[in-house]
Every structure is written in structure tokens, then in C-alpha cells.
Amino acid sequence: MSVFIFVLSINLASLILFYNIAPHSPFFLLSLCVNHSPMSNKPRNIELLCPARDYRAAVAAVDCGADALYIGASGFGARRGATNTTDDIARVVAYAHLFGVRVYVTLNTILYESELADAERLARELIEIGVDGLIVQDMAYREMNLPTEIHASTQVCNMTPEGAKFLEDSGFTRVILERALSLDEIKAIRQATTVDLECFIHGAICVGHSGRCYLSRSQSTRSGNRGECSQPCRLTYDLVTERGEKLIRGKHLLSVKDFDLSERIGELIDAGVMSFKIEGRLKDDNYIKNVVSYYRQKIDAALATRPHCKRASVGRSEVEFTPDPRKSFSRDGGEYMFSGKRAGVASFLTPKAVGEYVGCVATTDRRSFKLVGRTQLNAGDGLCFISGDGIIGTNINRTEGNTIEPNRMDGIKPGMEVYRNYDHQFSQAVERSRIRRAIDATCRITLSESGIEATYTDIEGESVTVSRSITLERSKSVEKMHSVVQEQMAKSGDSIFRVTDVKVEGAEWFATAKLLAEMRREALSLLASQRAEIRPEHDILSDSGTAIYPERRLSPQHNVVNSLARRFYLKHGVEHIVEGLDSWRSTNGERVMESSYCIRREIGECLKKGSKLRDRLFIEHGRSRYLLDFDCAKCRMSLIDCTEKN
């Protein structure tokens, strides 16, 4: 029986691919408890991947339990508002690597020909300072032969098993999945590949498929593929028939709710995902602390029941508050299309964070209102009131029982639902909370007549020994000396270690507390320096050029705008390439968004369910006008730019 289990463990991944085992079968799920290499039975690393706007946010994320960070460099990132110098990123790398936390840099914009040299120069500078991988959209980076892990950004629009398999065969270490995928679609991608899979689990969702949205570009010179999205999906639109009838006026028809897959972590691990990504490189430190701490707990709980999986870094985090993502910026988080295409994922009334429901307005007077609800509100809290026309926002000046005196009463009426989108006391608790991440270590110390020797060993087996050659006298009390040595050597101060066990030999010899403390500080400092030299293992892959891209013709939506990307695709079997849409002078007549979200589905007029509304539909905002094109076979909606140009 033991021989059978051993053979099964080392060959299961091969069996899955060879015999096409279904993603829901017991054999498939068992295979996901080990690394994807068919010859490995090591525990599978599970990674909590967190955003870092800057060095401070990076430290906060690491301290709260991140296993990896993603951060923007000085250019070529999809968030122009989140950039960092190479020196700043070097500081992040130095701190993160102490805990085995990886650092990935986002170079995920498309590159024009004139930018290729600068982009490669920046990439090599980042590799030189020790980053662990680059997240890219443009295939030009694959042609640069960069000596680092290359991750295929979600902007590559990773939605199919064929596409993910091609990226794996082309040397990508990781594929970052499109947020619109269902659990079954993720399982299908895992069944076809062995590459690391990363998925978003929390935060804002792009309504358009990532990297295939040009809505911002259609209304301005700003492009999401260039890191400058103006977020026109959050604007109000009218829904209009081809006859000019306005079905809906002034609603946020493209604004979808945020992501929250916190209750699905275990299923995603079992489906083969290894990296769980929180969105938010523009978010503040309190958001990072709260949301990262929350997902650290969720992932740890999932790992506790999956002994063949383990977290990807070391160190336990201690926070002095109870994390609650409802109290950070969130557009009423949901699971989007995780369980399949569905309605109820949009927020027509507002694109802003509404917050947590706290009750409703019972009565009002000139200066205050009475709240029906059980939530305690406090001065400084921010409130939202939901009405049929949108939302009203204000702050609380004073409370007395259930009587609330807001900053203004304009528009507040009895019966309105009340939400708190800023909890002042909670925010202060997070901001003031002491947060510490520490690596467990043990100490073994021996005292003798001729000196002292102390060895500290951390949880990963890194070890240092310090000693003092000094003549010691007999201690007056072995028991007391033993206690003093344990107490002194167990302290950790502001170090990155938590000493969990101290073994003492030779307590019959006396040493001063000062000498012991000096040796402890020296040892822990040396151990930290030793950890700083550790480099995470990397899976740097090359591109053999033999993989064949699933499509022979590339449309403008494939974003090819430079010679290196063109060379990459031609090498992989593509026969015809149309220049990327971002480089066009006008998007008129072109598809500027493809989405798994559907306005017809959202308003109960799905064509597959027998809707009688058969007119062609348009959405309009100001001068901007878009035809809604419905592909019912794929259950997708596209926007075609029909704006009349001057």
C-alpha cells in the first residue's frame, strides 16, 4: 500500500494530463496538494499577494502577513499614480526578503517602439536589485531574454485553457487570471496547465475584460493600457433604443461591485490556484492593514485543513485590532461571475463605496434624525443615505442614543436606508494599532567555567552561534540562574524574531544579565543579517519558440504596437497582425470593450430568456455613444464606439 501511495504522489500530475482526468474528480483534487511538477511531492506553496503603493504600504502589508508584494516602478506600470524609484523598491526588497516575502514589479503597460530601450533598461535595473519577478502585458519583454520570472498580467486577458497553456510553453512562470472567470473555468485552465495560477480575490473589478478595454481611450487620450484609465465605466449613462427611446436615464450602467472571494479560498486552493491577489495599489495604509490582516486569517484557516499545502513565507503577524473589510473602501463586495454568469453584480445608483448597512431613518427634524438599527454610530463617522435618485453623503457631528446630528440634513427623509462608509473609531484603532511580524526562533545556551556559547536557530533552520571566552564563577542558586538565563535569552525586543524556546545547560555557573543581553542582541542581529542574504528560489524559464499561438490573426484588441511583440507572435505561428487599437487616431466603429457583464441580463431582458425587447440598444454619456453588441453564444457583451466625430 505504501509503495502505491508513493508512486501515485510522484506521477499524479502526469496522469491528469495524459488521461484527461476531470477537474471535479477525487484524483484531480488530490494532485493539487502537491507541486505541479510530476516528480515532486513537496507541499504546495500558497501565496497571499498584496499591493504596495510605496515603501510604507509595503512594510504594512508584510507586517500584516503578505507572502508577496506587487509594486509599481518609475514607469511602464498600469497605475501611473503608484510609482516608485528603483532605490525605493530596493528598500522594499530588503525588508520583504527577511521574511521570505517575494516582490514583483508591475511593468504591465503596452510599449511603443520608442520606449523599448528604456523599458528593458528599467527591467534589468529591477532584476539587479533583486526583485523576484516582472508582471507584464507586452510580449516585447518575453523577447528581451530577461533573467527573471515573467508573469503574464491579467491585462493579457487570460481566460482560456489554450491561452494559458501557450503562455506556459512560452516561458511564463505564472498566469494571472481574468477576474470574470468562474470556478469551473479556472479548473479547466488548471487541467490544461502546470503553470502557477494567480487570481484576484478582493477589490475593484474592471467591467471590461482586462487589457481589452478602450473605453477611456475612446473618450480621451488617456488609455488603461498605458496606465492612465480615466474610469469612464464609473460615469452615468442613458440606455437608449435605436428608435431614440430612453429606457434608463442617468444611471451607472457599467459600474460593477467590488470583488470578495473570502469565503471561497478553500475551493480556489483545491482548484489549483496558488497565489491570491488583493487589488489596491492606490489604497491607503489603513486599507492595506485591514484587508491584508483579514485575508491572512482566511488563508491560514484554509491551510489548516490542507496539510499538503503551506504558506509561502515565514513569520507570524500580530495586530491589535479585529480586521473587517466592510469597514474599508468597498463597493458592496460580491463574487461577480465566480459561480457563473448572473445578474445583481452592478451598482446603478453609485460607483462609490457605500459601506455597511446600519439601519434606516425613522424620523427627522431640522437638525437631526432618529436611526432605527442596532449599530452604534459615533461623531466623525461618514454616512450614506440611499434614495431612488442616488445617494446622499454626510458626516456625523454628534450622537445621543439613536438621535444622530449630521453635518447637513439636506435630502434626508424618513424611510431611507443608512450605510456607514467611514467608521471613525475603527479607522483610528487600525492607525494606532501596534503591528508586528516575527519569525519563530529557539535558543540553546551553554555556560561553563571557561565561557558561554549561545546558538539561535530560526524556524527555517538558519542558525548563528555567539560565544564569550570568560572565566565564570559558581552561581549561588542554580534555579535562579536558570530563570535569569531563560528570561534574558527569550527577549526579542525590536528584532524580527520571536524566541519561543530557550534550553539552558550549565546554570550552576553565573553570568550577568548585562552580558547575556549583549550576546542575545548580537546573535539576533547576526541571524537577521544572515536572513537578509537568503534569496527566494526562482523558476526562470526560456521560450523555445515552438509553441503555437491559438489564433492565426491578431486583431487591434491584441495590443501589438512594437516590433518585438510583433516578432514574438510571428515566431509563434501568427500570420497576420493588425496594429493595436491604442495607437489608432480614432476608435470610431471599433469594439472598445468586451465584458462578461451584460446590461440586458442585469435589467431582466436577457435574449436567451425570451426578452421581448428586441431593439438594438445603445448607452450614451454626453457626446459619447456606444452600440451594445450581444454574443449570446459566449454570454458576452461588447461596446462598439458609435460617437459622432467632429
C-alpha positions, 0 to 999 in steps of 0.5 A, spaced: 500 500 500 505 504 501 509 503 495 502 505 491 501 511 495 508 513 493 508 512 486 501 515 485 504 522 489 510 522 484 506 521 477 499 524 479 500 530 475 502 526 469 496 522 469 491 528 469 494 530 463 495 524 459 488 521 461 484 527 461 482 526 468 476 531 470 477 537 474 471 535 479 474 528 480 477 525 487 484 524 483 484 531 480 483 534 487 488 530 490 494 532 485 493 539 487 496 538 494 502 537 491 507 541 486 505 541 479 511 538 477 510 530 476 516 528 480 515 532 486 511 531 492 513 537 496 507 541 499 504 546 495 506 553 496 500 558 497 501 565 496 497 571 499 499 577 494 498 584 496 499 591 493 504 596 495 503 603 493 510 605 496 515 603 501 510 604 507 504 600 504 509 595 503 512 594 510 504 594 512 502 589 508 508 584 510 507 586 517 500 584 516 502 577 513 503 578 505 507 572 502 508 577 496 508 584 494 506 587 487 509 594 486 509 599 481 516 602 478 518 609 475 514 607 469 511 602 464 506 600 470 498 600 469 497 605 475 501 611 473 499 614 480 503 608 484 510 609 482 516 608 485 524 609 484 528 603 483 532 605 490 525 605 493 523 598 491 530 596 493 528 598 500 522 594 499 526 588 497 530 588 503 525 588 508 520 583 504 526 578 503 527 577 511 521 574 511 521 570 505 516 575 502 517 575 494 516 582 490 514 583 483 514 589 479 508 591 475 511 593 468 504 591 465 503 597 460 503 596 452 510 599 449 511 603 443 517 602 439 520 608 442 520 606 449 523 599 448 530 601 450 528 604 456 523 599 458 528 593 458 533 598 461 528 599 467 527 591 467 534 589 468 535 595 473 529 591 477 532 584 476 539 587 479 536 589 485 533 583 486 526 583 485 523 576 484 519 577 478 516 582 472 508 582 471 507 584 464 502 585 458 507 586 452 510 580 449 516 585 447 519 583 454 518 575 453 523 577 447 528 581 451 531 574 454 530 577 461 533 573 467 527 573 471 520 570 472 515 573 467 508 573 469 503 574 464 498 580 467 491 579 467 491 585 462 493 579 457 486 577 458 487 570 460 481 566 460 482 560 456 485 553 457 489 554 450 491 561 452 494 559 458 497 553 456 501 557 450 503 562 455 506 556 459 510 553 453 512 560 452 516 561 458 511 564 463 512 562 470 505 564 472 498 566 469 494 571 472 487 570 471 481 574 468 477 576 474 470 574 470 472 567 470 468 562 474 470 556 478 469 551 473 473 555 468 479 556 472 479 548 473 479 547 466 485 552 465 488 548 471 487 541 467 490 544 461 496 547 465 502 546 470 503 553 470 502 557 477 495 560 477 494 567 480 487 570 481 484 576 484 480 575 490 478 582 493 477 589 490 475 593 484 473 589 478 474 592 471 467 591 467 471 590 461 475 584 460 482 586 462 487 589 457 481 589 452 478 595 454 478 602 450 473 605 453 477 611 456 481 611 450 475 612 446 473 618 450 480 621 451 487 620 450 488 617 456 488 609 455 488 603 461 493 600 457 498 605 458 496 606 465 492 612 465 484 609 465 480 615 466 474 610 469 469 612 464 465 605 466 464 609 473 460 615 469 452 615 468 449 613 462 442 613 458 440 606 455 437 608 449 433 604 443 435 605 436 428 608 435 431 614 440 427 611 446 430 612 453 429 606 457 434 608 463 436 615 464 442 617 468 444 611 471 451 607 472 450 602 467 457 599 467 459 600 474 460 593 477 461 591 485 467 590 488 470 583 488 470 578 495 472 571 494 473 570 502 469 565 503 471 561 497 479 560 498 478 553 500 475 551 493 480 556 489 486 552 493 483 545 491 482 548 484 489 549 483 490 556 484 496 558 488 497 565 489 491 570 491 491 577 489 488 583 493 487 589 488 489 596 491 495 599 489 492 606 490 489 604 497 491 607 503 495 604 509 489 603 513 486 599 507 492 595 506 492 593 514 485 591 514 484 587 508 491 584 508 490 582 516 483 579 514 485 575 508 491 572 512 486 569 517 482 566 511 488 563 508 491 560 514 484 557 516 484 554 509 491 551 510 489 548 516 485 543 513 490 542 507 496 539 510 499 538 503 499 545 502 503 551 506 504 558 506 509 561 502 513 565 507 515 565 514 513 569 520 507 570 524 503 577 524 500 580 530 495 586 530 491 589 535 485 590 532 479 585 529 480 586 521 473 587 517 473 589 510 466 592 510 469 597 514 474 599 508 473 602 501 468 597 498 463 597 493 458 592 496 463 586 495 460 580 491 463 574 487 461 577 480 461 571 475 465 566 480 459 561 480 457 563 473 454 568 469 448 572 473 445 578 474 445 583 481 453 584 480 452 592 478 451 598 482 446 603 478 445 608 483 453 609 485 460 607 483 462 609 490 463 605 496 457 605 500 459 601 506 455 597 511 448 597 512 446 600 519 439 601 519 434 606 516 431 613 518 425 613 522 424 620 523 427 627 522 427 634 524 431 640 522 437 638 525 437 631 526 434 624 525 432 618 529 436 611 526 432 605 527 438 599 527 442 596 532 449 599 530 452 604 534 454 610 530 459 615 533 461 623 531 466 623 525 463 617 522 461 618 514 454 616 512 450 614 506 443 615 505 440 611 499 434 614 495 431 612 488 435 618 485 442 616 488 445 617 494 446 622 499 453 623 503 454 626 510 458 626 516 456 625 523 457 631 528 454 628 534 450 622 537 445 621 543 442 614 543 439 613 536 438 621 535 444 622 530 446 630 528 449 630 521 453 635 518 447 637 513 440 634 513 439 636 506 435 630 502 434 626 508 427 623 509 424 618 513 424 611 510 431 611 507 436 606 508 443 608 512 450 605 510 456 607 514 462 608 509 467 611 514 467 608 521 471 613 525 473 609 531 475 603 527 479 607 522 483 610 528 484 603 532 487 600 525 492 607 525 494 606 532 494 599 532 501 596 534 503 591 528 508 586 528 511 580 524 516 575 527 519 569 525 519 563 530 526 562 533 529 557 539 535 558 543 540 553 546 545 556 551 551 553 554 555 556 560 561 553 563 567 555 567 571 557 561 565 561 557 558 561 554 556 559 547 549 561 545 546 558 538 539 561 535 536 557 530 530 560 526 524 556 524 527 555 517 533 552 520 538 558 519 542 558 525 548 563 528 552 561 534 555 567 539 560 565 544 564 569 550 571 566 552 570 568 560 572 565 566 565 564 570 564 563 577 559 558 581 552 561 581 549 561 588 542 558 586 542 554 580 534 555 579 535 562 579 540 562 574 536 558 570 530 563 570 535 569 569 538 565 563 531 563 560 528 570 561 534 574 558 535 569 552 527 569 550 527 577 549 526 579 542 525 586 543 525 590 536 528 584 532 524 580 527 524 574 531 520 571 536 524 566 541 519 561 543 524 556 546 530 557 550 534 550 553 539 552 558 545 547 560 550 549 565 546 554 570 550 552 576 555 557 573 553 565 573 553 570 568 550 577 568 544 579 565 548 585 562 552 580 558 547 575 556 543 581 553 549 583 549 550 576 546 542 575 545 542 582 541 548 580 537 546 573 535 539 576 533 542 581 529 547 576 526 541 571 524 537 577 521 543 579 517 544 572 515 536 572 513 537 578 509 542 574 504 537 568 503 534 569 496 527 566 494 528 560 489 526 562 482 523 558 476 526 562 470 524 559 464 526 560 456 521 560 450 523 555 445 519 558 440 515 552 438 509 553 441 503 555 437 499 561 438 491 559 438 489 564 433 492 565 426 490 573 426 491 578 431 486 583 431 487 591 434 484 588 441 491 584 441 495 590 443 501 589 438 504 596 437 512 594 437 516 590 433 518 585 438 511 583 440 510 583 433 516 578 432 514 574 438 507 572 435 510 571 428 515 566 431 509 563 434 505 561 428 501 568 427 500 570 420 497 576 420 497 582 425 493 588 425 496 594 429 493 595 436 487 599 437 491 604 442 495 607 437 489 608 432 487 616 431 480 614 432 476 608 435 470 610 431 466 603 429 471 599 433 469 594 439 472 598 445 470 593 450 468 586 451 465 584 458 462 578 461 457 583 464 451 584 460 446 590 461 440 586 458 441 580 463 442 585 469 435 589 467 431 582 466 431 582 458 436 577 457 435 574 449 436 567 451 430 568 456 425 570 451 426 578 452 421 581 448 425 587 447 428 586 441 431 593 439 438 594 438 440 598 444 445 603 445 448 607 452 450 614 451 454 619 456 454 626 453 457 626 446 459 619 447 455 613 444 456 606 444 452 600 440 451 594 445 453 588 441 450 581 444 454 574 443 449 570 446 453 564 444 459 566 449 454 570 454 458 576 452 457 583 451 461 588 447 461 596 446 462 598 439 464 606 439 458 609 435 460 617 437 459 622 432 466 625 430 467 632 429 
